[in-house]
């Protein structure tokens, strides 16, 4: 059975959530009319308290004045002005280590490429092949796949 979108077009999740909220709210309002008077008064009072708390939370609060306090020993990496020399040294060592790692990775990849090319060349030179096989563009790929196996 195929679903017909023309009867009920798909709705986005926000619209579905709003629709669900309206339906729940309507059912709660209908049920609120049937509640006894003392319960409705307690609910009204709780609602007023919640609104008052929300108003107080929304009001800007003045920041307290910052007073100097005596503190215990603190580990500080800098004295506020110019950073210490060992801070610069640590940064330079980190950058140097990163560059050294990149150079080592590049060298390793280059040696891997050279090694793969040497394997293909040795396989070509060791086999008896017709000269037309050397000019075939798919032959190098064939050798590469057989070397991987």
N, C-alpha and C positions, 0 to 999 in steps of 0.2 A: 504494500500500500504506500503510495507516495503522499508526502505531506504537502498540502496546498498552502503556499505562503500568502495567497491573495485574501484568504479568509482571516487568518491570524498572522499578520506580519511579525517578524522577530523584533523584540524590543531590547533596548540596551539595558544593562544591569541597573543603572541608576533609576531609570523609569520604572523597572520592576520593583525596586526597593521602595520607591516613593508610593507606588500603587499599593504595595503590601502594608506600608505604614498607615496609609489612609484607611484601608479596610480594618486594620486592627484598632485604630483610633475610633472609628465609627462603632465598632462592636463594644469597645470599652465605654464610650459615651452612652450607648443604649443600656448597658448593664449598670451604669452609675445612677441612672434614674430609679432603679429598683433598690438601691442601698438604703438602710435606715438612716435617720437624721444624725445620730451621734457619730456614725462612721463618716458621713460626708463632712461633718464639722472637723473631725480629726484630720481628714485628708486635706481640707481647705487650709487648716492651720499649718500642716506640714509643707504644703505647697508655698505658702507665704514665707515660711522660714527658709526654704530652699531658694526662693527668689531673692530674699534679703542677703543670704550668703553669696549668691552670685553677684549681686550688686557690689558688695564689699570687696569681693575678689577682683572685680573689674576696675575698681578705683586705683589710681596710681598711688603707690606707697613711697613716702620720702625715704631716701637712702640714709641709713644712720651715718653719723660722722665717724670717719675713720680715726681712731686714736692709736697712737703708737703703743705697741705692747712689747714687753720684753719676751724674747723668744729664746729657745735653747739653741744648741749648735745646729747649724744648717750647712749642708753641702752645697756650695755654689760653684758653678763652672766658670763664671765670669763675674767681674766687679761692676758691671753696668756699662762702662765706657767701652774702651777698646778690648776686643777679645784677647785672651792670652796667646802667647806664641805656640804653645803646645796644641791649642785648638786648631790653629791653621795647619800645624804639622799633621794632626789626625785627619783633617780634611784632605790634605795632599796625599797622605798615605792611602786613604780610601780610593781616591780617584786613580792613583797609580796602580793599586791592586786591580781595580776594574779594567783599566787599560791593558795590564799584563794578562788578565784572564781573556780579554777579547783577542789579543795577539796569539795566545796559546790555542784558542779555539780555531782561529783562522788557519794557523799552521797545521793543526791536526786535520782539518777538513781538506786542505790542499794536499797533504800527504795521502789521505784516503783516496782522493781523486786520482792521484798519480799511481797509487797501488792498483786501483781498478783498471786504469788504462794499461798498465804493465801486464796484468793478468790477461786482458783481451789480446794484447800484442803477442804474448807468449803462446796463447792458445792458437792464434792465427799462424804463427810461425812453426808450431809443432805439428800441425795437421797438414795432410796433403789435400790441397784444395785447388780447384780450377781458378785461373786468374779472374774470371767473371764474378766469383763469389766475393772478392775483395771490394768490388765496386757496388755491390748490392747494399742499399741503405738499411735494409732490415736485418742484415747479417750481424752487425755489431750488437743489435738488440738481442738477437738469438744467442750470441755468445755470452752476453751479460746474464741472460736468464739461465743458461745452462751452468754458468759459473756459480750462480746463487744456489742452485740445487746441490 
